[in-house]
Amino acid sequence: MNSYPLKNWLLFLLPSALGIFLFMIPIPYGEDVKVPIAILADLLNNQIAEYMSIIGLITMIIAAIGSLVFAFVKPTRETFWAKLFKVTPFWLVTRILAAIFAIATVFKIGPEAVWSENTGSLLLSTDGLITFLFTVFLFAGFLLPLLLNFGLLEFFGTLMTKVMRPLFKLPGRSSIDALASWVGDGTIGVLMTSKQYEEGYYTKREAAIIGTTFSVVSITFAITILDKAGLSSYFLPYYGTVALVGFVLAVIMPRIFPLAQKDNTYIDGRPFEEKDATPKHPLRTGTKLALDAAKKNSSLSHTMRSGFQNVLDMWIGVIPVVMAFGTVALILAEYTSLFSIIGKPFEPYLNLLNIPQAAEAAPLMVVGFTDMYLPIILAQGVITSQLTMFVVATISVVQLVFLAEVGGLLLGSKIPVNFFDLVIIFILRTVIALPIIAGVGHLLF
């Protein structure tokens, strides 16, 4: 490694270390513990919270109008703006619907089912999900190149190949996506996965596996769920169960339908290549690849432009999807008996696992498909058994693909999963996870 000048080493080490700190190191924040990216988002939220509903509304109107324009105007070349606004008819309708829902929510007009505090306002309000996503995307988008562009993925990708490929059928570099999700936020994991898929590092199958399996709920969200369940004193066994179930599902899900049937080709059509075959000297090879990557990304202007494009891509491409799908899903959960009907088959399954109040808990097994908070919110005042509360709190975290957040982000990204995929993955994760969670619950209560 002596052939590399000090500048290359600094280009690799300094941005990568800063990226790890910002995205992966939880630090005390008030009475909570958060990664610095989330803290920055919170600080900005506190300053502009009263304006966020309008900012979100304007963003979704721009997304809808821009997409309408590009639906009739054929761009002469594939520019960044064309990629941003040129969408299929389905996604055009989605963006228009999101703008309509946003207008109704901000101005409280139209059917109350659209803008009530448990539907549209749960997403687009002073402390709504979209407000949080907007500021997280701002910082994460600008700063994500610190993790992606300066050799960190190449370094850890080489070292982790022996673990990730045999266990999860994934390249070693995906370990960074998983870690960023686990200690940071699932939304960050989806963003990282989507960008790397678009740049040709993951196949369609690999991107789908990572996005639906490793974009886990952060520790912060898990703590919030447990607190609402009234089981804060059980955090260690609770999060240990989440980790155990997450590992088991990460081993099983890539090997069964629908993930196992995804094309193992890259975004440009190239067939799968074993790029990350384990070298004889992983540390030396990983360091060399990292230094080469850092050297190629030494331009500050290119890094800033990449970050700016990341932010716009997330604001325009993802936020309308979360608003459209999230609002529809929350309306169905709040104003119809759809999830009670769909959840009925889980009643005998819960009885088989000897879970108390199975009839009341059955709908909660499926309502999490709309939003991860709904199961525990609906359980309060209804579920009296601590064992059942533990099951509800745990299952709502490990299901992962709820539409109001990670599911919506996946559908809005380039990652090749569709709505049907998410439904099947959600059901399979629930069915496989329940016996493990129930077993731990019976040991605890």
N, C-alpha and C positions, 0 to 999 in steps of 0.2 A: 504493500500500500504506500510505499515511500515515494512512488511516482506521482502521487496526487499532491498538489500544493495545499498549503494551509487554508486558502480561500475555499477550496472544495469541501474540506472537512467542516469548516464553519458553516457553509451553505447547507450541509446535511444536518449538522448537530443542533445549531441554534433554532432554525425554524421548526424542526421536528420536536425539540424539547418544549418550545413554546406551544406548539399544537397539542402535545400530550397534556400539558398543564391546563390549557383552556378547555379541552374537550373531555378529559378523562380523570382529572384529579378533583374529587369532591373536597370542598373546604367549608368551614363553618360560615353560615350566613344567617344572622339573627338567631332564631331558635331552630333553624333548619340546617341541612347540609346539602350544598349544590355544587355542580361544576361551574367554573367561572363563566362559561358561555351563557348558562341559564341566569346567573347573577347579573351579567351585563344586560340581558333581555329584561329582567325584572326592574333594574334601575331605570332603563329607558321607558319601560311601561309606566313607572311611577310618575315620570315627567309628562308623558303625552297621553295618559290613559283616557282623559276626557275627550280627546280627539280621535281615538282609535276606531270607533265605529264609523265615523265619516271617512277616515283614511282607508279602512277596509272596503267600504262601499265604493269609493272612487276606484280602488284597485280592480274590483270585480266589474265595474262598468267599463273601465278601460279594456279589460280582458275580453268582454263581450263585444264591444264596438270594434276593437282591433281585429278580432276573429271574423266578425261580419264583413269588414272591409276586405280582408284577405280571402274571404270566401268568393268574392266577385272579382278581385284584382289578382291576376296571375303574375307572381314575381318573376323577373327575368333571370334571376340567379338565387341560389340558396343562401340568403343572408341570415344573420342571427335573428333579425326581426321576423323574417319569414318563418323560421323554425319556431319562434315564440308564438306567433298568431295563426299560422296556417295549420288548422286542425281538421279532423274528419267531421262530418255532419253530427255524429253523436256527441262529440266533445264540444262542438259549437252550441248545440242545444243545452248541454250541461252548463256552459259558461253563461248563456243567456238566463237560464233558470236561476243560477247563483246570483246574478245581478238583480233579478226580480225579488228573490227571497231577501236579499240584502236591503233593498229599498223598503220592502214591507217591514222588515225588522227595525231599521233605523227610524222610520217615520211612523211606526205602529199603525199601518194601514192594511186593509185587506183582512182575510180571515185570521182570527186570533191564533188558530192552530199553527200558523206559519211563524208568528213572531212572539209567542208566549215565552215566559222565562225558562220553560223546560224544552223549548224547541229552538227557534231561530236565535233568541236572546242568549241561550246557553252557549251558542257558538260566536255570535257577534254582539258583544257588549263590552263594557269597561274591563271586566275581568274574564271575558269569554275565551274559548280555545283559539279562535282566529287572532285575537289580540296577542295572545302568547306566541302563536306561530309566526305572526308577522315580525315581531321583534327578534325571535330566535333565528328566523331565516335571514334577517339582516346581518346579524353578527356571524352566524354559522356560514352563510354564503361567502362573505368576504374573507373569513379566516380559514375556511376549509382547505384552501391550497396549502396551508402549513402542514396538514396531514397528508395530502395527496401528492404534492409536487416536488418534495425535497428529499425523497429517498426512504422515508419511514416505511412505506408499504413494501418496497423492494427488500429492505433489511429484514423486517419481521416476516414477510412472505416466505423468504428462503428458510428462515429458522423454524417456522411453524408448519411447513409442508408435511412433515412426518406425522403431525397430529391431525391437521384439518382434512387431508385427502382421505386417509383410511376411515376416519370416524364419520365425517360429514360429507364426503365427496366434493370438497371445496378446495380451492387454492389457498396457500398459506396466508396470502395478503388479506383474505377475508377475516382473519383473526382481529384485525384493527377495527373493521366495521362492527364486529360483535362486541368488542370491548367498549367502543364509543357508545354503542346503544345501551350496554348494560349499566355503565356508571353515569352516562350522560342522559340520552333520551332516544327513544326509538325513531323519532323523526330524523335525527342526525344520521342514524344508521341507514335509513331509506335513502336519504340524500347522497350519502357516500356511495352506496351500492349503485344507485342510478347513474351517477357521474362516471363511475368506473366501468359500468356496462356500456354506456354510450361511447367511452373511449377505447373499447375493445379489450378490456382486461378480463371480463367475465363472459361466459356463454349465457344464452337465454336461460338454460336450466340452472346454472349457478346463481345468476342474478335473482331468479324466482325463489330459489332455496334460501338465499341470504335474506332477502327482503321479507319473506313470510315466516322465517324461522329464528333469525338472529336479531331482528329489530325489536328487542324486548322492551318492556316497560322499565323505566329507570327506577333506581332505588327510592328516589324522592316520591314518585307516584305510588310506589308500593307502600311506603310508610303512610301516605295519605289515606289509601284504601283501608289499611289495617286500623288506623285511628278511627275512621268512620264506622268500622265494624265493632269498635269497642274492645279490641283485642291487642292493644299496643304492647302489653307486657309479654306477648308471645312473638315478638319480632324475630328473634333468632330461629326458632323452629319454623316460623312462617316463611321467612326468606330462604331458609335452607330447603324447604319444600319447593318453593318457586325455582330455585337453582336445580334441584334434582329433577323435577318435572321438565324444566327447560332443556336439560341435557338429554333426557330420555327421548323427548320429542325431536330434538335436533338430530339424533341418531336414526330415528324411525322415519320421519316425514320425507327426507330426500329419497327414500327407497320405495315409496308407495305412490299411488295415484293421488293427485294429479302432477306432483312435482317430478316424479320419475319419468313421466311421459313428455316432459318439455324437450324441445329440440336442443341438442347439445352443440349448437352452432353459435358463432359470434354475431353481433349486430349487423355486420356487413356480409353475412352469409358464409364466412370461413368455417370449416369444420373444426371441431375441438382439437386443440393441441396440448400435449402435456408439457406446458411451459415451465411448470414448477417442479419438474423431476428433481428429487433430492440429490444435491451435489455431494461429492466426497468431503468437502470442507465447507459446511453451511455458513459458518461465521465469516470466513474469508470471502466467499462468493457473495453473501448478502451485503457485506460492507462495500465490495466493489460495485455491485449493482446500485446501491444507495448513492455512492459518490458520483457515479455516472449520471444518475437521475438528477441529482442536485446541480451538477454542471450544466445540464440541458435547460434548467429552469432558473437561471441566474438573473433574468430580466425582471425588474421590479414592475415595469409598466405592464408586461404580459401577465404577471401574477395578479395585479390589481384589476386589469380588464377581465380576467377569468373570474375573479371574485364578484365583480359587478354583474357579470352575466349570470353567475350562479344565483344571485339575489333575485334578479328579474325573472329568471326561469322558475324559481319557487313561488314568488308572489303571483305571477300571472298564470303559471301552469298548475299549481297545486291548491292554492287557497280557494279558488272557485269550486274545485271538486269537493273539498271538505265542506264548503257551505251547501252545495247542492245535495250531495249524497247524505251528509250529516243531518240536514233539516228534514229530508224525506224520511230517513230512518227514525229520527226522534219523533216525528208526527205519528208514524205507525206504532211506535212503542207507547206513546202517551195517550193517543186517542182511539186506538183500535185494540181488539183482543187477539191480534195476529200472533203475537209472541206467546200468549197463553196457549193458543191452539198448537203452534209449532213445538212448544216446550212439553206438551202432554206426553210424548213418547219417553221423555226422560224420567217420568214419575216412577214407572216400574224399575228402571235402572237404578235410581236412587234408593228405592225400597230394597232392591237386591243388595246394595252396598250398606244397608242398614243406616241410612241417613234420616234423622228425624225430620218431620214436617216436609216430606217429599213432595206432596201436592203443592205446597206453597213455594218450594224451592225450584220446582221443575221449570217454570217460565224464566227464572233467573239464569238458567243455564244457557239460554239462547238470546236473551235481551241484550247481553253484552256485545253482540254483533253490531249494535248501533253505537254504543259508547261504553267505555270501560267503567265509568262511574255509576251507570244506571243500575246494575245488579245490586250493589251495596246500598244505593239510595232507596231502591224499592224494597230492599230487605228490612230496612229500619222500621220498627214498629210492627212488622209482620213476623219475622223470624225471631224466635225467642231462644232457640237452642244454640249454645256456643259452638258446638260441633258443626252445625249447619252453617252458621255464620263464617266459620273458618273455611269451610268448603267453598262458599260463595265468594269470599274475599280472595282466595287463592285461585280459583278457576277464572275469575274475572281478569286476573293479571296474566295468566299463562295462555289465554286464548289468542291474544296478540292482534288479530286482524279486524278490530272494531272500526266501523266505517267512519266515525267522526274524527278519527286521527290516522293511525297507521294504514288502515284499509283505504281510506280516501286518498292518502298520499301515494300509496302504491298504484291506485287506479289513475292518478294524475301524472305519475311518472312514466318513464319509458320502459320500466321493468315489465316483462311480458307476462302479466297475470291479469285475468279478467274477473268480472263479478262472480261468475259461476265457480271459478277456482277458489276465490275467497270463501264462498259459502261452504264448499266441500272441505277446505283446509280447516275452517273454523269448527265444523262438526267433528272432524276426525281428531283434532287437537283436544276437544272437549271429551269425547268418548275415551280416548287413550289416557288422558290425564286424571279423570275422575277416580279410578280405582287406587291410584297412587296417593292422591290427596286424601281420599276417604280413609285409607290405611293409616296415614300419619295422624289424621284427625282422631281416629279411634284410640290411638296410642296417647294422645294429648288430653282427651276429654272423657 
